[in-house]
Amino acid sequence: MKKAILIPLLLAAALVRAAPVKLIFDTDMGNDVDDLMALCMIHNLCSRGAVELLAVTITKDHPQAAAFVDAVNTFYGRPDVPIGVVKGGATPEPGKFNLLADAKNEDGTLRYPHDLMSGNDAPEAVGLIRKLLAAEKDSSVMLVQVGFFTNLRRLLESPPDACSPLGGRELIAKKVKGLAIMAGAFQTVNWDTRHLEYNVVKDVPAAQALAKDWPAPVVWSGYEIGVAAAFPHEVIERDLEYVRHHPLKEAYILYQPPPHDRPTWDPTALLYAVYPERGYFELSPAGTVTVEDNGATWYRPSRDGKGLHRYLVMSAGQAERVREAIVQLSVAPPKR
């Protein structure tokens, strides 16, 4: 009798653990190819039932960025994932590989079919995020930010609207489970203890506002983490031949041709967000991160252990596991 009761309880526990992570992915797609690695991972995690992708929001202010994201979503069989875009963002110049959204086959058809042809036709990101958060259960949504802080700073400061009577800070506190971001530097980088990381310095006021006022837990994946688990270029050259055209392979080559091992900055933040208890990383003690006027990030542990901020720490052994997980989740064929 006891065994008969125990088995359903174990099955129920397994189902609870298997609930997909509800995810909003905020990216500056086009500024570096590691954003695309992370998006490929998300789609394969969706196919495994580990993630439910609520939306992709973009902090690169160029119309091809959204079109390329839609092309990748369509490639992986999810053409209807909502996409939101920044208005008045930090980097309006074209990306090195977003032009693949317009690439054509010999017969004139799109190499990567999609129907969002320009970010000018996409909704503004903050309104989209507010709408999605308002519709979800409390403390249920993970945000992964791998670009600039612009969209999430504006979300933080957003007023009540038709979607929710709550202001941005209150809406975040109510609906967001956590935020994983690729930003900053917390360990020595090439003998530099004050490395100024790109995602921070491109919009320092936004980074400062989020670090100061974000009301939910934040885990920072610093510059040093992605460098230590660089993506093997041989994978790009050998393991994506299952289709004639693969967006990750073509984008990687357009960004910087092999042989070079691209750091996995953005995928590390995503991997932690989805699998925080798998032992891929250690965490710093709880504390606070402040952003200085030059973009440097400064971490201080809290005395009472109640700080909302932590940063990722990774041993050499963990780096091998992290690299392997990122590779496998990036290159797996779409399930259609």
Backbone hydrogen bonds, N-H to C=O, Kabsch-Sander energy under -0.5 kcal/mol:
donor,donor_aa,acceptor,acceptor_aa,energy
5,I,1,M,-1.8
6,L,2,K,-2.3
7,I,3,K,-2.1
9,L,5,I,-1.4
10,L,6,L,-2.4
11,L,7,I,-2.4
12,A,8,P,-2.6
13,A,9,L,-2.2
14,A,10,L,-2.2
15,L,11,L,-2.2
16,V,12,A,-2.0
17,R,13,A,-2.3
18,A,14,A,-1.7
19,A,16,V,-1.2
21,V,50,A,-2.8
22,K,20,P,-0.5
22,K,140,S,-0.6
23,L,21,V,-0.6
23,L,52,E,-2.7
24,I,142,M,-2.1
25,F,55,A,-2.2
26,D,24,I,-0.6
26,D,144,V,-3.2
27,T,25,F,-0.5
27,T,57,T,-2.8
30,G,32,D,-0.7
31,N,28,D,-2.1
35,D,32,D,-1.0
37,M,33,V,-1.8
38,A,34,D,-2.0
39,L,35,D,-2.0
40,C,36,L,-2.7
41,M,37,M,-2.3
42,I,38,A,-2.3
43,H,39,L,-2.0
44,N,40,C,-2.0
45,L,41,M,-2.5
46,C,42,I,-2.4
47,S,43,H,-2.1
48,R,44,N,-1.1
49,G,46,C,-1.4
50,A,45,L,-2.5
51,V,45,L,-1.0
52,E,21,V,-3.0
53,L,51,V,-0.5
54,L,23,L,-2.9
54,L,52,E,-0.9
55,A,23,L,-1.0
56,V,82,P,-2.3
57,T,25,F,-2.8
58,I,84,G,-2.0
59,T,27,T,-2.6
60,K,27,T,-0.6
61,D,59,T,-0.7
62,H,60,K,-1.7
65,A,62,H,-1.7
66,A,62,H,-0.6
67,A,63,P,-1.2
68,F,64,Q,-2.7
69,V,65,A,-2.2
70,D,66,A,-2.4
71,A,67,A,-2.0
72,V,68,F,-2.4
73,N,69,V,-2.8
74,T,70,D,-2.3
75,F,71,A,-2.3
76,Y,72,V,-1.8
77,G,74,T,-1.9
78,R,73,N,-3.2
81,V,78,R,-1.2
84,G,56,V,-2.1
85,V,123,P,-2.5
86,V,58,I,-1.1
90,A,59,T,-0.5
91,T,59,T,-0.5
96,K,30,G,-1.1
100,L,97,F,-2.1
101,A,98,N,-2.2
102,D,99,L,-1.8
103,A,100,L,-1.0
105,N,109,T,-3.3
108,G,105,N,-1.9
111,R,103,A,-2.6
112,Y,103,A,-0.5
117,M,115,D,-1.0
119,G,63,P,-1.3
121,D,118,S,-1.8
122,A,119,G,-1.6
125,A,85,V,-2.5
128,L,124,E,-1.6
129,I,125,A,-2.7
130,R,126,V,-2.5
131,K,127,G,-2.1
132,L,128,L,-2.3
133,L,129,I,-2.9
134,A,130,R,-2.5
135,A,131,K,-1.0
136,E,132,L,-0.6
136,E,133,L,-1.3
139,S,174,K,-1.9
140,S,137,K,-0.9
140,S,175,K,-1.7
141,V,175,K,-1.9
142,M,22,K,-3.2
143,L,178,G,-2.3
144,V,24,I,-2.5
145,Q,143,L,-0.5
145,Q,180,A,-2.2
146,V,26,D,-3.2
146,V,144,V,-0.6
147,G,26,D,-0.5
153,R,149,F,-2.5
154,R,150,T,-2.2
155,L,151,N,-2.3
156,L,152,L,-2.4
157,E,153,R,-1.6
158,S,155,L,-1.4
161,D,164,S,-2.6
168,G,158,S,-3.2
169,R,156,L,-0.9
171,L,167,G,-2.7
172,I,168,G,-2.6
173,A,169,R,-2.3
174,K,170,E,-1.7
175,K,171,L,-2.4
176,V,172,I,-2.5
177,K,141,V,-2.6
178,G,141,V,-1.1
179,L,217,P,-1.9
180,A,143,L,-2.6
181,I,219,V,-2.6
182,M,145,Q,-2.3
183,A,181,I,-0.9
183,A,221,S,-1.0
189,V,192,D,-2.5
190,N,188,T,-0.5
192,D,189,V,-2.0
193,T,191,W,-0.7
195,H,192,D,-0.6
197,E,195,H,-0.8
200,V,197,E,-0.9
201,V,197,E,-2.3
202,K,198,Y,-1.8
203,D,200,V,-1.4
204,V,201,V,-0.6
207,A,203,D,-2.1
208,Q,204,V,-2.8
209,A,205,P,-2.2
210,L,206,A,-2.4
211,A,207,A,-2.5
212,K,208,Q,-1.8
213,D,209,A,-2.5
214,W,210,L,-2.3
218,V,308,L,-2.8
219,V,179,L,-2.6
220,W,310,R,-2.7
221,S,181,I,-3.4
222,G,220,W,-0.8
223,Y,184,G,-2.6
225,I,222,G,-1.6
226,G,222,G,-1.0
227,V,223,Y,-1.4
228,A,224,E,-1.4
229,A,225,I,-0.7
229,A,226,G,-0.6
230,A,227,V,-0.8
231,F,262,R,-3.2
235,V,232,P,-1.4
236,I,232,P,-0.7
237,E,233,H,-1.7
238,R,234,E,-1.8
239,D,235,V,-2.5
243,V,240,L,-0.7
250,E,246,H,-2.4
251,A,247,P,-2.4
252,Y,248,L,-2.4
253,I,249,K,-2.0
254,L,250,E,-2.2
255,Y,251,A,-2.6
256,Q,252,Y,-2.5
262,R,260,H,-0.8
264,T,226,G,-1.9
265,W,263,P,-0.6
268,T,264,T,-1.4
269,A,265,W,-1.0
270,L,266,D,-1.8
271,L,267,P,-2.8
272,Y,268,T,-2.1
273,A,269,A,-2.1
274,V,270,L,-2.1
275,Y,271,L,-2.5
278,R,275,Y,-1.3
282,E,313,V,-3.2
284,S,311,Y,-2.2
287,G,309,H,-2.2
288,T,300,R,-2.6
290,T,298,W,-2.6
292,E,290,T,-0.5
292,E,296,A,-2.9
295,G,292,E,-2.2
298,W,290,T,-2.7
300,R,288,T,-2.7
302,S,286,A,-2.3
309,H,287,G,-2.4
310,R,218,V,-1.9
312,L,220,W,-2.5
313,V,282,E,-2.6
319,A,315,S,-2.3
320,E,316,A,-1.3
321,R,317,G,-1.4
322,V,318,Q,-3.0
323,R,319,A,-2.7
324,E,320,E,-2.2
325,A,321,R,-2.4
326,I,322,V,-2.5
327,V,323,R,-2.6
328,Q,324,E,-2.5
329,L,325,A,-2.4
330,S,326,I,-1.7
331,V,327,V,-2.1
332,A,328,Q,-1.0
336,R,334,P,-0.7
